[in-house]
Amino acid sequence: MTVVRRVGTSKLTAPALTQADVEALSAARHEPKWLAESRLAAWELYTDMPMPSLKAEEWRRTDYTKIKWETASPLAYKSDSVAGFDAIPTQHREPLIGDRQGGLIAAVDGNIVHSELSDELKAQGVIFTDLDTAIREHEALVRPQLMTKAVKPGDGKFAALQAALWTQGTFLYVPKGVKVKLPLHSVFYNTTAGMTLGHILVVLEDEAEAIYLHEYLSVPTVTADASYVGATEILLGNYADLKYVSLQDWGRNVYDFRHERGRVGEHGKLDWVMGTMGSKLTKDFTEIELDGEFSWGRMSALYFADNEQLFDHDTQQNHNAPHTTSDLLFKGALKDQAKTVWQGMIKVLPNAQKTDGYQANRNLVLSNQARADSIPGLEIEANDVRCTHAATVGKLEAEPIFYLMSRGMTRADAERLIVVGYFDPIMDRIPFEEVKRRLQEHIQVKLESRVEMYA
């Protein structure tokens, strides 16, 4: 039964889930008492919170009220689906570099179906496994970190729901001083309607290094409403270095809600690259917390919305210590009746002197009906900083198109070349050639199914 909450004159529907779902999930997995209690505490938070008001600043541009929770909220892991590892397309299961795989974890419809880690990384003490296994076998590492330091259940309605009912997850732990050369890879894949809830927990000890790619994918043929509610927690020690790439290509029936936060210790480096291509609606809160002196964080994203897709990225760069540096570049394109929102904030605490923060959002609008909202922000409480921002919304310019056509290109080829080149600054930050190729192909597919474009 769908729950309806009234806020003013608006009807805000909520997922059709109950405490019994929480209890049944925990019991079926024979979870330890502390985790079962943690889930129930999160569920209590969830039920106490109203659904996000469309009058709230962070939600007022994102109307999620048309979701059919009757089909989008039943837990997919309980469905009759028997899809396994082979359901994931081959190109998403292959090694990322050459023929060697550092590690691969895959979940289908909320169930872990594959987990592997190379002997080389095992010998280095690296742990890369599904979250259920990690809780059973490495409780001392997981329990102090899980939803206590980065994403917390109180961060929002969907954060609390995820904390109560996550059904799939990954755990990466890299010991002190270990430098992981082979990339790690995980995939969450859906074949049905319903809801999946995922959790990614990454812990790098001091002086550790790793490269990690995570993908969100689903079959395009399902038309009934589906949803994903997720959290990503990244915890980096002093002098740790992580390159984290997150690519989302859900089917057009999926509503995607995520809370993601990385914390960076002294002299640590977090290079975070995001791609958003799929879903019907994406609402993503992404934050970097620069906790240690001389810590560094970079957030890069590319997104391309078409038809009636809505992508809403809410970012925060928090400078919590002196001599910290953050750099954000989000580049988007949109066409048809699509809508994108980027709202960013650089926050500098009073003691965070000598901070250097930058954010830029660029949007390329390819049709008269598309709309991009770009809202940068600064909240500065220190007096010796350098913080700047930039935001642009523009269209294809006639001059470069004319130039390319004068060299023999068709208009369509000229437009395609310009748009693909527009994303190059982000593509250059992705360390996997095969992934870049897939993204470029996806951009071209979106362009080829084009409607009226600006002259």
C-alpha positions in Angstrom: 0.0 0.0 0.0 1.4 3.4 -1.0 1.7 5.9 1.8 0.6 9.4 1.1 1.9 12.4 3.0 0.4 15.9 2.5 2.7 18.9 2.5 0.6 22.0 1.9 -1.5 21.2 -1.1 1.0 18.7 -2.6 0.7 15.0 -2.3 4.1 13.4 -1.6 3.9 9.6 -2.0 6.4 7.4 -0.1 7.8 3.9 -0.9 5.4 1.1 0.1 7.7 -0.6 2.7 7.3 -1.5 6.3 9.3 -2.4 9.4 8.5 -6.1 8.6 10.6 -5.7 5.5 13.6 -4.6 7.6 13.2 -7.4 10.1 12.7 -10.0 7.3 15.8 -8.8 5.4 18.0 -8.9 8.5 16.7 -12.3 9.6 17.1 -13.9 6.2 20.8 -12.9 6.2 21.4 -14.0 9.8 23.0 -10.6 10.5 24.7 -9.8 13.8 22.6 -8.1 16.5 24.4 -4.8 16.1 23.5 -4.5 12.4 19.9 -5.6 12.9 19.6 -2.9 15.6 21.3 -0.4 13.3 18.8 -1.1 10.5 15.8 -0.7 12.9 17.2 2.6 14.2 17.5 3.9 10.7 14.0 2.7 9.9 12.7 4.7 12.9 14.5 7.8 11.5 13.0 7.1 8.1 9.5 6.9 9.4 9.9 10.1 11.5 11.1 12.1 8.5 8.6 13.5 6.0 9.2 13.0 2.3 11.3 15.8 0.9 9.3 18.9 0.4 9.3 20.4 -3.1 9.5 23.8 -1.3 12.9 22.9 0.1 15.7 24.6 -1.8 17.6 21.3 -2.6 14.4 19.7 -3.9 12.3 22.4 -5.5 13.6 21.8 -9.0 13.1 18.0 -8.8 9.6 16.8 -8.9 9.6 13.1 -7.9 5.9 13.0 -7.2 5.0 11.0 -10.3 6.8 7.9 -9.2 4.5 4.8 -9.1 5.8 3.4 -5.9 3.5 0.4 -6.2 5.9 -1.0 -8.7 9.0 1.0 -7.8 9.3 0.1 -4.2 8.8 -3.7 -3.7 12.3 -5.0 -2.9 13.7 -6.5 -6.0 15.8 -9.1 -4.2 12.6 -10.9 -3.2 11.4 -11.1 -6.8 11.2 -14.3 -8.9 14.1 -13.1 -11.0 16.8 -15.8 -11.3 19.2 -13.7 -13.4 22.8 -14.4 -12.6 26.3 -13.1 -13.5 25.8 -13.9 -17.2 22.9 -11.4 -17.4 25.4 -8.6 -17.2 26.6 -7.6 -20.7 30.1 -9.0 -21.5 31.7 -5.6 -21.9 30.9 -4.8 -18.3 32.4 -8.0 -17.0 35.7 -7.9 -18.7 39.1 -6.7 -17.2 39.5 -3.0 -17.4 43.1 -3.0 -18.4 44.5 -5.8 -20.6 43.5 -9.3 -19.6 44.2 -8.9 -15.8 41.5 -8.2 -13.3 42.3 -6.8 -9.9 38.9 -7.7 -8.5 35.3 -7.8 -9.6 32.1 -7.8 -7.6 28.7 -8.0 -9.3 25.1 -7.8 -8.0 22.0 -8.5 -10.0 18.5 -7.4 -8.7 19.9 -6.8 -5.2 21.7 -10.1 -4.9 25.5 -10.6 -5.1 26.2 -13.0 -7.9 29.9 -12.8 -8.3 33.0 -11.8 -6.2 36.6 -12.3 -7.1 40.0 -10.8 -6.0 43.3 -11.6 -7.5 45.8 -13.6 -5.5 48.3 -10.7 -5.9 46.1 -8.3 -4.1 45.1 -10.9 -1.4 48.8 -11.3 -0.7 49.0 -7.6 -0.1 46.2 -7.7 2.5 43.7 -6.0 0.3 40.0 -6.9 1.1 37.5 -6.5 -1.7 34.3 -8.3 -1.2 30.6 -7.9 -0.9 29.4 -6.1 2.2 27.5 -9.1 3.7 30.7 -11.2 3.6 32.8 -8.3 5.0 30.4 -7.9 8.0 30.7 -11.6 8.8 34.5 -12.0 8.2 35.9 -8.5 8.9 33.5 -7.0 11.5 36.3 -5.1 13.3 37.1 -3.2 10.0 33.5 -2.6 8.9 31.5 -1.9 12.0 33.4 1.3 13.1 33.1 2.8 9.6 29.7 1.8 8.3 27.4 4.8 8.2 29.2 6.4 11.1 31.8 8.8 9.5 30.7 9.6 6.0 27.0 9.1 4.9 24.8 8.8 8.0 21.1 7.8 8.2 20.1 11.3 9.4 21.4 12.9 6.2 18.0 12.6 4.6 14.9 10.5 4.0 16.5 8.4 1.3 19.7 8.0 3.3 17.7 6.6 6.2 15.8 4.3 3.9 19.1 3.0 2.4 20.6 2.5 5.9 17.6 0.4 6.9 17.2 -1.7 3.8 20.4 -2.0 1.8 20.3 -5.3 0.0 23.7 -5.2 -1.9 27.0 -3.7 -1.1 30.8 -3.7 -1.6 33.6 -3.2 0.8 37.2 -2.2 -0.2 39.9 -2.0 2.3 43.6 -1.2 1.5 46.1 -1.6 4.3 48.6 1.1 5.2 51.2 1.7 2.6 49.8 -0.7 0.0 49.7 0.6 -3.5 47.1 -1.3 -5.6 48.2 -1.3 -9.2 45.4 -3.4 -10.7 42.0 -1.6 -10.9 39.0 -2.8 -8.9 35.6 -3.0 -10.5 32.0 -3.5 -9.3 28.6 -3.5 -11.0 25.1 -3.2 -9.7 22.8 -4.5 -12.5 19.0 -4.7 -12.5 16.7 -6.8 -14.7 13.3 -6.1 -13.1 11.1 -3.4 -11.7 11.1 -2.8 -7.9 13.7 -1.3 -5.6 17.3 -2.1 -5.0 19.3 -0.4 -2.3 23.1 -0.5 -2.5 26.0 0.6 -0.3 29.7 1.1 -1.3 32.2 1.4 1.5 35.8 2.3 0.7 38.6 2.5 3.3 42.2 3.3 2.5 44.6 3.4 5.3 47.5 5.9 5.5 49.7 6.0 2.4 47.5 3.5 0.5 46.6 3.8 -3.2 43.9 2.3 -5.4 41.8 2.8 -8.6 38.1 1.8 -8.4 35.4 1.8 -11.0 31.7 1.3 -10.1 28.9 0.9 -12.6 25.1 1.3 -12.2 23.3 -0.5 -15.0 20.0 -2.1 -16.0 18.3 -3.7 -19.0 16.6 -1.1 -21.2 13.5 -3.3 -21.9 11.8 -3.0 -18.5 9.1 -0.3 -18.6 7.5 -0.5 -15.1 8.8 2.0 -12.6 11.9 0.9 -10.7 14.1 2.7 -8.2 17.6 2.6 -6.8 18.5 4.1 -3.4 22.2 4.1 -2.6 25.0 5.4 -0.5 28.8 5.7 -1.2 31.3 6.2 1.7 34.9 6.9 1.0 37.4 7.2 3.9 41.0 8.1 3.1 43.8 8.2 5.6 46.8 10.5 5.6 48.7 10.5 2.3 46.2 8.0 0.8 45.4 8.3 -2.9 42.2 7.1 -4.6 40.9 7.5 -8.1 37.2 6.6 -8.0 35.1 6.4 -11.2 31.3 6.1 -10.9 29.2 5.6 -14.1 25.4 5.5 -14.1 23.5 4.1 -17.1 20.2 2.9 -15.6 17.3 2.1 -17.9 14.7 4.9 -18.5 12.3 3.4 -16.0 14.6 3.9 -13.0 14.4 6.7 -10.3 17.9 7.1 -8.8 18.5 8.6 -5.3 22.0 8.6 -3.9 24.0 10.2 -1.0 27.7 10.1 -1.5 30.5 11.5 0.6 34.3 11.2 0.7 36.5 12.2 3.6 40.2 12.9 3.0 43.0 12.9 5.6 46.2 15.0 5.7 48.0 15.1 2.4 45.4 12.7 1.0 44.1 12.8 -2.6 40.6 11.9 -3.9 40.0 12.1 -7.6 36.3 11.4 -8.2 34.9 11.1 -11.7 31.2 10.7 -12.4 29.1 9.9 -15.4 25.3 10.2 -15.7 23.6 8.9 -18.8 20.6 6.8 -17.8 17.6 6.8 -15.4 14.4 8.7 -15.7 15.3 10.9 -12.7 18.6 11.1 -10.8 19.0 13.0 -7.5 22.5 12.8 -6.3 24.1 14.5 -3.2 27.9 14.3 -3.5 30.3 15.8 -1.0 34.0 15.9 -0.4 35.2 16.6 3.1 38.8 17.8 3.2 39.6 17.0 6.8 43.3 17.0 6.9 45.9 19.8 6.2 47.1 19.8 2.6 44.3 17.4 1.5 43.2 17.6 -2.1 39.9 16.7 -3.8 38.8 16.8 -7.4 35.2 16.2 -8.6 34.6 15.8 -12.3 31.4 14.8 -14.1 29.8 14.4 -17.5 26.1 14.0 -18.1 23.9 14.0 -21.2 20.1 14.1 -20.8 17.6 13.6 -23.5 13.9 13.0 -24.0 12.3 13.9 -20.6 15.2 12.8 -18.4 15.9 14.9 -15.2 19.4 14.9 -13.7 19.9 16.8 -10.4 23.4 16.9 -9.0 23.9 18.6 -5.6 27.6 19.0 -4.7 29.5 20.2 -1.7 33.2 20.9 -1.3 33.9 21.3 2.4 37.3 22.7 3.5 37.7 21.7 7.1 41.4 22.3 7.5 44.1 24.8 6.4 46.0 24.5 3.1 43.3 22.3 1.4 42.5 22.3 -2.3 39.3 21.4 -4.1 38.6 21.5 -7.9 35.2 20.8 -9.5 34.3 20.6 -13.1 30.8 19.4 -14.2 30.0 19.4 -17.9 26.6 18.5 -19.3 24.6 18.4 -22.5 20.9 18.2 -22.9 18.3 18.0 -25.6 14.6 17.3 -26.4 12.6 18.2 -23.2 15.3 17.2 -20.8 16.2 19.1 -17.7 19.4 19.3 -15.6 20.2 20.9 -12.3 23.5 21.5 -10.8 23.7 23.2 -7.4 27.2 23.5 -5.8 28.6 24.9 -2.7 32.2 25.6 -1.5 32.3 25.9 2.3 35.3 27.0 4.2 35.4 26.7 8.0 37.0 29.5 10.1 40.2 27.7 10.7 40.7 26.6 7.1 43.1 29.4 6.0 45.1 29.2 2.8 42.2 27.3 1.2 42.0 27.1 -2.6 38.6 26.1 -3.9 37.2 26.2 -7.5 34.0 25.0 -9.1 32.8 25.3 -12.7 29.6 24.0 -14.3 29.2 24.1 -18.1 26.0 23.2 -20.0 25.4 22.8 -23.7 21.7 23.1 -24.6 20.8 21.3 -27.9 17.1 22.1 -28.2 14.7 24.9 -27.6 12.7 22.8 -25.1 15.6 21.7 -22.8 16.5 23.6 -19.6 19.6 23.7 -17.5 19.7 25.3 -14.1 23.2 26.1 -12.8 23.6 27.4 -9.2 27.1 27.9 -7.7 27.6 29.0 -4.2 30.3 30.1 -1.7 30.2 30.0 2.1 33.5 31.4 3.3 34.3 31.8 7.0 38.0 32.3 6.7 39.8 35.5 5.5 42.9 34.2 3.7 41.5 32.0 0.9 41.1 31.8 -2.8 37.7 30.5 -3.8 36.0 31.1 -7.2 33.2 29.7 -9.2 31.8 29.8 -12.8 28.6 28.6 -14.4 27.5 28.8 -18.1 24.6 27.7 -20.1 25.0 28.0 -23.9 24.1 26.5 -27.2 26.1 25.2 -30.2 27.7 28.2 -32.0 27.2 28.6 -35.7 30.8 29.6 -36.5 32.6 26.3 -35.7 29.7 24.3 -37.3 30.1 26.4 -40.5 33.9 26.0 -40.4 33.6 22.2 -40.2 30.9 22.1 -42.9 33.2 24.2 -45.1 35.8 21.4 -44.8 33.3 18.8 -46.2 31.5 17.6 -43.0 27.7 17.3 -42.9 25.9 19.3 -40.2 25.2 16.2 -38.2 28.8 15.1 -38.2 30.0 18.6 -37.3 27.6 18.8 -34.4 28.6 15.3 -33.2 32.3 16.2 -33.4 31.8 19.4 -31.4 29.7 17.7 -28.7 32.1 14.8 -28.3 35.0 17.2 -28.1 33.1 19.3 -25.5 33.4 16.4 -23.1 37.1 15.7 -23.7 38.3 17.5 -20.4 36.3 15.0 -18.4 37.1 12.0 -20.6 40.8 12.7 -20.1 40.3 12.1 -16.4 39.0 8.5 -16.9 41.9 6.0 -16.7 40.2 3.3 -18.8 40.3 3.5 -22.6 37.5 0.9 -23.0 35.2 2.9 -20.6 36.0 6.1 -22.6 35.0 4.4 -25.8 31.7 3.2 -24.4 30.9 6.7 -23.2 31.7 8.2 -26.5 29.5 5.7 -28.3 26.7 6.5 -25.8 27.0 10.2 -26.5 26.8 9.5 -30.3 23.7 7.4 -29.9 22.0 10.2 -28.0 23.0 12.7 -30.6 21.7 10.5 -33.5 18.2 10.3 -32.1 18.1 14.1 -32.2 15.3 16.5 -32.6 15.4 20.2 -33.7 18.7 21.7 -32.7 19.8 25.3 -32.6 21.0 26.7 -35.9 
